[in-house]
Each structure stands twice: as C-alpha cells, then as structure tokens.
Amino acid sequence: MTRKLVTVTAGLSSPSSTRLLADRLTGAAEEALADRGEKVEARTVELREVAHDIMNAMTTRVPTGDLPGVLADIAEADGVIAVTPVFNASYSGLFKSFFDVVEPGVLDGKPVLVAATGGSPRHSLVLEHALRPMFSYTRSVVVPTGVYAASEDWGAGESGGRELAERITRAARQLAMLATENAPAVADPYEEPTPFTDLMSGLGR
C-alpha cells in the first residue's frame, strides 16, 4: 500500500527557512515510513503559489485554479505536515486562511505534524498556544512532538543543529506510526445487517 503524505508550507520567500524545515521533515517522514515497509507518495505545497486562489475561496467559498487539487490531496493524505513562519507570535495569515478553506471534517482523525520557524527561540510556544489548538479544533490527531526552528538552530555542527535534527527524526517517526497504525478501519457491511422484518416490509430497500 502506498501512503500519501502532503506537506504544506507557508513560507513567503524563495528560498525560505520554512521550506527548508518542510523539506527536512518530509524527507525524515519518508524515511520513517520506508522503515515501516511502506511506499510513500509525497507532495509539498507552497501556499504562496496558490495565495490568490485561497483568497478567492475565502470570499466566494468556491475553490478555483490549482486549489481544488491541493484540497483533494489533503483529503486523501494519510498524514499532513504543516509548517508556518511565525508572524506576531502566531501562525501566518496565509497559513490560517488555507486551513479555513479546508472543508469541515476533512482533517478529522488525520495525523498532522505541526512545525514553525522564527527568528527567536522565544516564539517556540507558538506550537502549543496556536498550532496545536487549531488542529485539535479540526479533530486532527496532532503528533506529540512539534518542531520549531529558530535562526540559531540552522548552525552546522552546533548543539542547536543536533537538537533540531533529533526533533525532526522523533516527530517524523511519530507521524509514520500514526499514519500506519491509526489508519481508519474499513467498515464491515455485515456488522449491522438490516433486520429481517424490515427486509420483509420493504424498508431495507
């Protein structure tokens, strides 16, 4: 079985540290799923590339352009990685707007790994006071380990870089576990059969 993984990144520049973190998380998740014997189909979505479509959908409630395909991939995904830059101590407006146009129920029970980037370690609590509550509201299964990367975490050979790598690996393994072990069971059509009396009366048609 092929597991579908969708990474959503809300970085506004190219290149960006948000995209860099998204790519590292995606690679780690692919490796963790492969370690569990799973094939992976991964897609990374740059929200800035569908920003106009997102705003149109916000005002018209009708997704257009490339957005319908992105939303379909989110609905079919076995796991989602959601990465945002920190603006004003919270997620970016583009990031929030995208998940506002995701239909209610689509993320229900879906494993989501939350991550963020910022200039200062002081903003790391954005994972707990903004991202985790938002996805809990959508009834997603939020991966226990969130990943925050400050500017100093990217230093090669520094302790911050090693700690970031460890968090990425741990979060990716948790996402892989949830995506494979908590997959929704296929409903058994014979589990609750139509009563015989209803069939005889025609109610079971």
Buried (B, 14 or more C-beta within 10 A) or exposed (E): EEBBBBBBBBBBEEEBBBBBBBBBBBBBBBBBBEEEEBEBBBBBBBBBEBBEBBEBBEEEEEBEBEBEEBBEBBBEBBBBBBBBBBBEEBBBEBBBBBBEBBEEEBBEEBBBBBBBBBEEBEBBEBBEEBBBEBBEEBEBBBBEBBBBBBEBBBEEEEEBBEEBEEBBBBBBBBBBBBBBEBEEEEEEEEEEEEEEEEEEEEEEE
